[in-house]
């Protein structure tokens, strides 16, 4: 039953996190080897002497004896273990062009980050280090178009025949910006709207002017259509709160009137611990309402999709899968990101909600994407996230709260 020698032959660096977010008590079996009650189940593919692989077998790892075991089966015929089951062939990069913004939204972590731009030289280096790239989302915690090199970045990406996505607050859509969005070939741009009422909109999207945003959307749609361009497709997203949770449908109707093409997503306030710490004290109690807000959003989605088609549905018509769902492990809720996320510094992080560098070796300015993907520390992070063994920095993420695997 003890398969540790063969596990270590293939994956000596892959171990479950000792310090992880609590799991349901049934996730901690008794170790078959030392009988301690500090074991955990992980998943791997196993090959036996008949050369046939058995996929997604449950394996017990014990924190006390540091051994892997295969319960209820003789493992003497085991010849190989493959525990690298997470998605490992990404073709989509989300890179942060700037942390600067002309809005001052109170719930945006970008206002707490170092205010800086991604340089054009770094952007080009990142592209050179990611030869398998097919889609690039020039998106971050700031307003992308405020980076003066934004359209030069788009040019570099289009020369490599990449699909270019971005997100904007919509306030920067001057006539020249609208023209360049179309002429340079941006394929998709979504605009964030939190309320259909100008006064309420300004309360969350501080320094924002809803009428200016709506005028910008209309200007982009008119220029695009009148000049014979098919892109950018214009999407809609936003954040809703308890006092605006019934506004999804009015927002969608208003956005469609102005020229929005598709519905991307609406979400409640982000309840990750790394975000909450930056919320104003008077707003932190709003976290308690997120489940109710999310339920209201989900209830309105069906009608909203009759007004505007979903972004994912439209993207699939272009042969583009933007779901980023990853693969399930079959035992518990997990995280299997299919995108790569990079900060303005070129540092790759495990997800878009983590805004601090993890390791100097995870930097697309200095390393090829394959070097990062095969970095032992990177693989250990992915191994744990794929198995649903979440580290402390994932606290509050919706994936850690899912009940269905």
KOLVEXTI-92120 format. One line per 8 residues: number of its first residue (from 1); for each residue x, y, z of C-alpha. Coordinates in steps of 0.1 Angstrom, whole numbers, plus 5000, padded with zeros to 4 digits. Example, Ala and Ser with C-alpha at 12.3 -4.5 7.8 and 13.67 -1.06 7.14 Angstrom:
2
1 = 5123:4955:5078  5137:4989:5071
***
This chain:
405
1 = 5000:5000:5000  5029:5023:5006  5037:5040:4972  5060:5067:4985  5092:5054:4968  5076:5055:4933  5058:5088:4941  5091:5104:4950
9 = 5108:5089:4919  5084:5109:4898  5073:5138:4920  5095:5143:4950  5087:5180:4951  5049:5176:4952  5035:5176:4987  5002:5189:5001
17 = 5004:5221:5021  5006:5215:5058  4991:5249:5064  4959:5251:5043  4924:5263:5046  4902:5239:5066  4884:5211:5046  4854:5192:5056
25 = 4862:5166:5083  4855:5137:5059  4885:5149:5038  4910:5137:5065  4912:5099:5065  4932:5078:5089  4967:5070:5075  4968:5033:5066
33 = 5006:5033:5074  5010:5051:5108  4973:5053:5117  4976:5090:5125  4945:5112:5119  4965:5138:5100  4962:5125:5065  4946:5140:5033
41 = 4934:5126:5000  4949:5137:4967  4944:5124:4931  4968:5110:4906  4969:5087:4875  4986:5053:4882  5001:5028:4858  5006:4992:4867
49 = 5026:4964:4851  4999:4958:4825  5008:4992:4812  4972:5004:4816  4967:5038:4833  4940:5041:4860  4930:5077:4860  4921:5099:4890
57 = 4929:5074:4917  4926:5086:4952  4958:5085:4972  4963:5091:5009  4991:5114:5021  5000:5116:5058  5015:5147:5073  5028:5128:5102
65 = 5048:5101:5085  5052:5119:5051  5041:5088:5032  5018:5082:5003  4996:5051:5003  4970:5035:4980  4942:5022:5003  4926:4988:4998
73 = 4949:4977:4969  4982:4959:4966  5006:4984:4950  5034:4960:4942  5025:4961:4905  5026:4999:4904  5051:5012:4879  5044:5049:4875
81 = 5026:5079:4890  5014:5110:4873  5001:5137:4897  5006:5166:4873  4969:5167:4863  4963:5204:4862  4960:5224:4830  4996:5230:4817
89 = 4993:5242:4781  4980:5278:4785  4976:5299:4754  4960:5330:4771  4979:5357:4790  4963:5383:4812  4989:5410:4816  4986:5442:4837
97 = 4993:5473:4816  4990:5498:4844  4979:5502:4880  4970:5538:4874  4934:5549:4869  4913:5581:4865  4886:5566:4887  4891:5560:4925
105 = 4867:5531:4931  4868:5523:4968  4867:5485:4963  4896:5484:4938  4928:5470:4952  4947:5488:4924  4945:5520:4943  4966:5504:4970
113 = 4992:5490:4946  5024:5508:4934  5012:5532:4906  5032:5522:4875  5029:5513:4839  5041:5482:4820  5068:5494:4795  5066:5486:4759
121 = 5100:5469:4760  5088:5446:4788  5056:5438:4769  5075:5428:4738  5099:5406:4759  5069:5389:4775  5055:5381:4740  5089:5367:4730
129 = 5089:5345:4761  5054:5331:4754  5056:5316:4719  5025:5295:4723  5004:5326:4731  4971:5330:4711  4951:5354:4731  4963:5384:4752
137 = 4941:5403:4777  4957:5436:4783  4939:5441:4816  4947:5449:4852  4937:5469:4882  4941:5502:4864  4926:5518:4832  4946:5502:4804
145 = 4942:5531:4780  4960:5554:4805  4992:5536:4795  5005:5558:4767  5020:5527:4751  4987:5508:4750  4980:5510:4713  5017:5502:4705
153 = 5012:5471:4726  4981:5462:4706  5001:5467:4674  5028:5443:4686  5002:5417:4695  4983:5420:4662  5016:5416:4643  5018:5382:4660
161 = 4982:5375:4650  4970:5374:4686  4935:5380:4697  4935:5412:4719  4911:5417:4748  4908:5445:4772  4886:5462:4799  4879:5499:4804
169 = 4859:5521:4826  4847:5538:4794  4856:5573:4804  4886:5576:4781  4867:5570:4748  4877:5602:4730  4873:5603:4692  4910:5594:4687
177 = 4908:5565:4712  4877:5552:4696  4893:5554:4662  4924:5535:4674  4904:5508:4691  4889:5500:4658  4919:5506:4635  4945:5488:4656
185 = 4923:5457:4658  4913:5454:4694  4890:5423:4693  4870:5428:4725  4866:5455:4751  4843:5453:4781  4831:5483:4800  4822:5483:4838
193 = 4789:5498:4849  4778:5494:4886  4744:5512:4884  4720:5527:4859  4716:5558:4882  4743:5584:4878  4744:5593:4915  4746:5557:4927
201 = 4772:5550:4900  4795:5577:4913  4792:5564:4949  4811:5532:4940  4830:5543:4909  4844:5574:4926  4854:5602:4902  4833:5584:4876
209 = 4806:5600:4854  4780:5576:4841  4768:5599:4814  4804:5602:4800  4808:5564:4801  4775:5559:4782  4785:5586:4757  4818:5568:4752
217 = 4801:5535:4745  4778:5551:4720  4807:5568:4703  4826:5536:4699  4797:5517:4686  4788:5544:4661  4824:5547:4648  4828:5510:4646
225 = 4796:5504:4626  4798:5534:4604  4833:5527:4593  4827:5490:4585  4846:5474:4614  4833:5442:4630  4854:5447:4662  4859:5455:4690
233 = 4830:5436:4704  4817:5456:4733  4810:5438:4765  4794:5447:4798  4804:5438:4834  4800:5453:4868  4800:5449:4906  4767:5450:4925
241 = 4760:5456:4962  4730:5451:4985  4715:5485:4975  4720:5479:4938  4715:5441:4936  4682:5446:4917  4698:5468:4891  4713:5442:4867
249 = 4684:5442:4842  4681:5481:4841  4718:5483:4836  4717:5457:4808  4689:5475:4791  4706:5509:4793  4739:5494:4780  4722:5478:4751
257 = 4706:5511:4741  4741:5527:4741  4755:5500:4718  4769:5472:4741  4769:5438:4723  4773:5412:4749  4770:5405:4786  4803:5394:4803
265 = 4796:5391:4840  4783:5408:4872  4797:5400:4906  4792:5409:4942  4819:5425:4963  4851:5405:4963  4854:5388:4997  4890:5376:4994
273 = 4909:5385:5026  4936:5403:5005  4909:5427:4992  4889:5432:5023  4919:5446:5041  4917:5477:5018  4880:5483:5020  4869:5514:5040
281 = 4858:5503:5075  4822:5515:5069  4820:5492:5038  4835:5460:5053  4801:5449:5068  4788:5448:5032  4808:5415:5028  4780:5398:5048
289 = 4756:5406:5019  4776:5389:4991  4758:5356:4991  4724:5374:4988  4737:5397:4961  4751:5368:4942  4718:5349:4944  4700:5379:4930
297 = 4725:5382:4902  4720:5346:4893  4682:5349:4893  4684:5378:4869  4709:5362:4845  4684:5343:4824  4664:5373:4815  4695:5394:4811
305 = 4708:5369:4785  4677:5373:4765  4686:5410:4762  4723:5405:4756  4740:5373:4746  4768:5360:4769  4804:5368:4760  4814:5332:4763
313 = 4787:5322:4738  4798:5348:4713  4835:5340:4718  4829:5303:4712  4816:5313:4677  4851:5325:4671  4865:5292:4683  4877:5309:4715
321 = 4872:5293:4749  4874:5319:4776  4857:5299:4803  4889:5293:4823  4872:5265:4841  4899:5240:4842  4896:5203:4851  4878:5189:4882
329 = 4896:5165:4905  4865:5145:4914  4869:5147:4952  4865:5184:4962  4861:5219:4948  4894:5230:4932  4912:5257:4912  4927:5249:4878
337 = 4934:5282:4860  4938:5280:4823  4951:5315:4819  4985:5329:4830  4984:5362:4850  5012:5387:4850  5017:5419:4869  5032:5451:4853
345 = 5066:5438:4865  5063:5406:4845  5058:5385:4876  5034:5356:4872  5009:5349:4901  4986:5319:4906  4955:5341:4898  4944:5376:4890
353 = 4934:5383:4926  4970:5379:4939  4989:5411:4934  5023:5404:4949  5053:5386:4932  5056:5349:4943  5090:5339:4931  5118:5356:4911
361 = 5118:5326:4888  5082:5333:4878  5089:5363:4858  5082:5366:4820  5107:5394:4816  5135:5370:4825  5122:5334:4818  5104:5315:4791
369 = 5069:5304:4799  5079:5268:4798  5106:5274:4824  5079:5289:4847  5054:5261:4841  5081:5235:4850  5095:5254:4879  5092:5230:4910
377 = 5076:5256:4932  5051:5266:4905  5042:5229:4901  5037:5225:4939  5013:5255:4939  4994:5241:4910  4993:5206:4925  4977:5219:4957
385 = 4953:5242:4940  4942:5214:4916  4936:5191:4945  4916:5217:4963  4941:5221:4991  4940:5259:4993  4967:5280:5010  4958:5307:5034
393 = 4961:5334:5008  4931:5320:4990  4908:5327:5019  4875:5342:5008  4878:5332:4972  4846:5317:4958  4864:5286:4947  4872:5277:4983
401 = 4835:5280:4992  4822:5257:4964  4803:5227:4976  4801:5207:4944  4832:5192:4927
***
